[in-house]
Structure formats: C-alpha cells, structure tokens
Amino acid sequence: LYATPFSRGYWRDAGGELKDLRKLTFAALMIAACLILNKFKIPLGEGLSLSVTFLALALCATVCGPVVAIVFGAAEDTLGFFLGSSNGPYFPGYMITTISGCIIYALFFYRARVTVWRIILAKLITNIQNVFLGSLWSAMLYSKGYIYYMTTSAWKNALYLPFQILLLVLVLQSVLPVMHRMRWSPCQLEGERIPWR
C-alpha cells in the first residue's frame, strides 16, 4: 500500500498493470458490467439519469489503477454509447467525464488503505466533477443554458450521494477480502468492516 499516489513506485506499479493479463481481463469484465448496468438506468431528462454503473468504474479503478482506468474509461464510454440505447449524439466530452471519474477512484483506492472517509471523499469529488463537466456538455449539446443543467444535476447528485456512498462501502467491503485472497491487495478490513479512518 502507498500512503500517497505522489510517488514513483505508485505510478510504476500502475503502469505495470497494463501488462497483467488478469487485471486487463478484470477491466474487460467491468466494461461488460457497465454495459449491463447501464440498461437499468432511470432517465431524468436531457443528459441526466440515475445509474449504478459507478460501482463497476470504482471496482476497476481499485483493482487496476489509474493508468488502466484511463483506457477503461475511454473504452467503456465509447462502447456504452454505440452498444447502448442512447437517443442523443455521441459526444467525447462525456468520455472525459468518465475517465476523470475513474482516475479519481483510482487515486483514492488503488494500492491505498480504503476507509469510509476515503470513499466519502472520492464519491463527493466524482459527483462534483459530474455536475460541472456534465452540465457543460449538456449545455453544449442541448438548448438550455449551463446554469439550468448545473442546478438540476446538483440536486440529483446531492440527493443520490448518500445512497451511492452506502452502496460503494458495501461493495468494497465485499470485494476487498477477495482482492486479498488473489494477492492484489493486503488485508484491509477491521474485523469484517472497512475502517472509518
């Protein structure tokens, strides 16, 4: 585990994941999971929906790190559009949002001690960037202004945030022991729970 992602060893390990066939296979499985989970999203309007695809994004970033997460984010967003049932045009800005979200998850969870506070911060930051970037892309694509989309998205993300945090805690709590058994991460749970700090 690394105390911070700002070290040469962290990025050397993250880059090395591109050569690990098991990690690349896992990333491909998470892309498939995103495509499936995306079928169950609840549309809320132009460019807004409720979805749990963030769980697969966070898992891929946790296991594979930020370098693979960049490739994963680009592939997942592009395949999700062309294989999905989106009514809007393809727009690469959404790919930037997906990639930056994956990088945020990786910086907080990959080769790091996962805690509830880290989960809260990671989810909060990804939701904030979703609001600002997503609103910008929607304003560029559709007829209403940036403030309209930002206000709508901010409310949605604020209301959805506690539920997302809870889901992420439960999923990571289930996955971390499996990662330990596969020698992808040292044991991190205190008893059977993710520590607060």
C-alpha positions in Angstrom: 0.0 0.0 0.0 1.1 3.6 -0.7 0.4 6.5 1.7 0.0 8.8 -1.3 -0.2 8.4 -5.1 2.5 11.0 -5.5 5.4 8.6 -5.6 7.4 7.0 -8.4 6.6 3.4 -7.1 2.9 4.0 -7.3 3.0 5.1 -10.9 5.4 2.3 -11.8 3.0 -0.3 -10.4 0.0 1.4 -12.0 1.8 1.3 -15.4 2.7 -2.3 -14.9 -0.9 -3.2 -14.7 -1.2 -2.8 -18.5 1.0 -6.0 -18.8 -1.1 -8.0 -16.3 -3.5 -10.2 -18.2 -5.6 -10.9 -15.1 -6.1 -7.2 -14.5 -6.9 -6.5 -18.1 -9.4 -9.3 -18.1 -11.0 -7.9 -15.0 -11.2 -4.5 -16.7 -13.0 -6.1 -19.6 -15.4 -7.7 -17.3 -16.1 -4.4 -15.6 -16.8 -2.8 -19.1 -19.3 -5.6 -19.6 -20.8 -5.0 -16.2 -21.2 -1.3 -17.1 -22.9 -2.1 -20.3 -25.4 -4.3 -18.5 -26.0 -2.0 -15.5 -26.5 0.9 -18.0 -29.6 -0.9 -19.3 -31.2 -0.3 -15.9 -30.6 3.4 -15.5 -33.6 5.7 -14.8 -33.7 8.7 -17.2 -34.4 12.0 -15.5 -34.2 14.3 -18.5 -31.7 15.6 -21.1 -28.3 14.3 -20.1 -29.5 13.2 -16.6 -30.1 9.7 -15.2 -29.8 7.5 -12.1 -27.5 4.6 -12.5 -25.2 2.3 -10.5 -22.5 1.9 -13.2 -20.2 3.9 -10.9 -19.8 0.7 -8.9 -18.1 -1.1 -11.8 -16.0 2.1 -12.5 -14.8 2.2 -8.9 -14.0 -1.5 -8.8 -11.9 -1.4 -12.0 -10.0 1.7 -10.7 -9.5 0.0 -7.3 -8.1 -3.2 -8.8 -6.3 -1.9 -11.9 -5.1 1.6 -11.0 -5.2 5.0 -12.8 -3.3 4.0 -16.0 -5.7 1.1 -16.9 -8.6 3.3 -15.7 -7.8 5.8 -18.5 -8.1 3.1 -21.1 -11.1 1.6 -19.3 -12.9 4.9 -19.2 -12.4 5.6 -22.9 -13.4 2.1 -23.9 -16.4 1.9 -21.6 -17.9 5.3 -22.6 -17.4 4.7 -26.3 -18.8 1.1 -26.2 -21.6 2.2 -23.9 -22.8 4.8 -26.4 -22.5 2.6 -29.5 -23.9 -0.6 -27.9 -26.4 1.3 -25.7 -29.8 2.8 -26.5 -28.8 6.5 -26.2 -31.0 8.9 -28.1 -28.5 11.7 -28.2 -25.5 12.2 -30.4 -22.0 10.8 -29.5 -20.0 13.5 -27.7 -16.4 12.9 -26.5 -16.9 15.3 -23.5 -18.8 12.5 -21.7 -15.7 10.2 -22.2 -13.6 12.9 -20.5 -16.0 12.8 -17.5 -15.9 9.0 -17.3 -12.1 9.0 -17.5 -11.6 11.6 -14.8 -14.1 9.8 -12.5 -12.1 6.6 -13.0 -8.8 8.4 -12.2 -10.4 9.9 -9.0 -11.5 6.5 -7.8 -8.0 5.1 -8.6 -6.2 7.8 -6.7 -8.3 7.2 -3.6 -8.5 3.3 -3.7 -5.7 1.8 -5.8 -2.9 0.5 -3.6 -4.3 2.6 -0.8 -5.8 1.9 2.6 -9.5 2.1 1.8 -11.5 3.8 4.6 -15.1 5.1 4.8 -13.7 8.7 4.7 -11.8 8.0 1.5 -15.0 6.5 0.0 -17.0 9.6 1.0 -14.3 12.0 -0.4 -13.9 10.0 -3.7 -17.7 9.9 -4.3 -18.1 13.5 -3.4 -15.4 14.7 -5.7 -16.7 12.5 -8.6 -20.2 13.9 -8.1 -18.9 17.4 -8.1 -17.0 16.9 -11.3 -20.0 15.2 -12.8 -22.1 18.3 -12.0 -19.7 20.8 -13.6 -18.5 18.8 -16.6 -21.8 17.1 -17.3 -23.6 20.4 -17.2 -21.1 21.9 -19.6 -21.5 19.0 -22.1 -25.3 19.2 -21.8 -25.3 22.9 -22.4 -23.2 22.5 -25.5 -25.5 19.7 -26.9 -28.9 20.9 -25.9 -30.9 24.1 -25.9 -31.0 25.1 -22.3 -28.2 27.1 -20.5 -25.3 25.9 -18.3 -27.0 27.1 -15.1 -30.2 25.1 -15.8 -28.2 21.9 -16.2 -25.9 22.6 -13.3 -28.8 23.3 -10.9 -30.7 20.1 -12.0 -27.6 18.0 -11.9 -26.5 19.4 -8.5 -29.8 18.4 -6.9 -29.8 15.0 -8.4 -26.2 14.3 -7.3 -26.7 15.7 -3.8 -29.8 13.5 -3.2 -28.2 10.5 -4.7 -24.8 10.9 -2.9 -25.7 9.1 0.5 -27.1 6.1 -1.4 -24.0 5.9 -3.7 -21.7 6.1 -0.7 -23.5 3.3 1.1 -23.5 1.1 -2.0 -19.8 1.7 -2.5 -19.0 0.9 1.1 -20.9 -2.4 0.9 -19.4 -3.4 -2.5 -15.8 -2.6 -1.5 -16.3 -4.3 1.9 -17.3 -7.5 -0.1 -14.5 -7.2 -2.7 -11.5 -6.3 -0.5 -11.3 -9.8 1.0 -11.4 -11.3 -2.5 -8.6 -9.0 -3.6 -6.6 -10.1 -0.6 -7.1 -13.8 -1.4 -6.0 -13.1 -5.0 -2.9 -11.2 -3.7 -4.0 -8.0 -5.3 -4.1 -6.1 -2.0 -3.1 -6.7 1.6 -5.9 -7.3 4.2 -7.6 -4.0 4.9 -10.7 -4.8 6.9 -11.0 -4.4 10.7 -12.9 -7.5 11.5 -15.4 -7.6 8.6 -15.8 -3.8 8.2 -14.0 -1.1 6.3 -12.4 1.2 9.0 -13.7 4.8 9.2 -10.2 6.3 9.1 
